[in-house]
Amino acid sequence: MFLLKDGHVSNSITHTIQIIQENIRQAAHRVRRDPSGVRLVAATKTVPVADLEEAYRAGVRIFGENRLQEAQQKRQVLGTREALVWHFIGRMQRRKLKDLVGNFTVLHSVESTEQARSINAVAEKLGIQQAVLLEVNVGEEASKGGFTSQEVESGIEELDRLPYLKIQGLMTLPPWKENPEDVRPYFLQVRQLRDRLARQTWARVRMQELSMGMSHDYEIAVEEGATMVRIGTAIFGEREEAVSLNPVG
Ligand SMILES: *Cc1c(COP(=O)(O)O)cnc(C)c1O
């Protein structure tokens, strides 16, 4: 269910996705961005497979999961589908890295240099390169994982030397604000960090992606440069189970 701006309600996932894609297009146009530079990642924690199926039929091609086991079960049921990819957007426990690396196209939420080294080591064993984003804890909240902006800047040189990582950009989960306009300064801060890093020359790091914006604030995120928005509730409705936003998976 999705509350439309005119006060009507959309009950179909398909219709809701069309509306969200249109909102993304309009937000991009407002700041003269090409809307094709923004990808929709459907955040699917606790969402039943039938709803994922409908989202796929409506054109969604990236599912972002928070928990390994839940993702594995859904993938088994859905099977391989043309052009469908899975991203991991939740916190990553050390002992699960061996199952996460190589099984998700992008890991959005690398939270420390140590974790990056561990992912690099698993990827080396598998003989692959793993695409990742560095999570920036832009509000420096104790409840959230991630690098501070300063830690990214001071740590990136070492990360650039890890040969089995493809660092593609930054991800952030900014502090919750009732008014999404109040989140804008955080998005701006992460974009500016990305831009500063992108101007430097790196051996491997490619600072292009910005994974930011959720149901509540994705249009603002797009205006501030998001290349991936992670949207759950706005597509699939409120989650029944009380889950923490970024549960350890
Ligand atoms: C659940 C989740 C989202 C989506 O949040 P909604 O408010 O439901 O759109 C985005 N990112 C992460 C990391 C999440 O855990």
The ligand as an SDF file (V2000), in Angstrom:
LIG
                    3D

 15 15  0  0  0  0  0  0  0  0999 V2000
   15.0790   -1.7490    5.2740 C   0  0  0  0  0  0  0  0  0  0  0  0
   16.1770   -0.9810    4.6780 C   0  0  0  0  0  0  0  0  0  0  0  0
   15.9590   -0.0280    3.6870 C   0  0  0  0  0  0  0  0  0  0  0  0
   14.5710    0.3530    3.1950 C   0  0  0  0  0  0  0  0  0  0  0  0
   13.8820    1.0650    4.1880 O   0  0  0  0  0  0  0  0  0  0  0  0
   12.3810    1.5730    3.9220 P   0  0  0  0  0  0  0  0  0  0  0  0
   12.2170    2.6870    4.8730 O   0  0  0  0  0  0  0  0  0  0  0  0
   11.4880    0.4160    4.1900 O   0  0  0  0  0  0  0  0  0  0  0  0
   12.3280    2.0060    2.5090 O   0  0  0  0  0  0  0  0  0  0  0  0
   17.0490    0.6180    3.1460 C   0  0  0  0  0  0  0  0  0  0  0  0
   18.3020    0.3580    3.5570 N   0  0  0  0  0  0  0  0  0  0  0  0
   18.5670   -0.5420    4.5050 C   0  0  0  0  0  0  0  0  0  0  0  0
   19.9630   -0.7790    4.9190 C   0  0  0  0  0  0  0  0  0  0  0  0
   17.5180   -1.2330    5.1080 C   0  0  0  0  0  0  0  0  0  0  0  0
   17.7930   -2.1110    6.0740 O   0  0  0  0  0  0  0  0  0  0  0  0
  1  2  1  0
  2  3  1  0
  2 14  2  0
  3  4  1  0
  3 10  2  0
  4  5  1  0
  5  6  1  0
  6  7  2  0
  6  8  1  0
  6  9  1  0
 10 11  1  0
 11 12  2  0
 12 13  1  0
 12 14  1  0
 14 15  1  0
M  END
$$$$
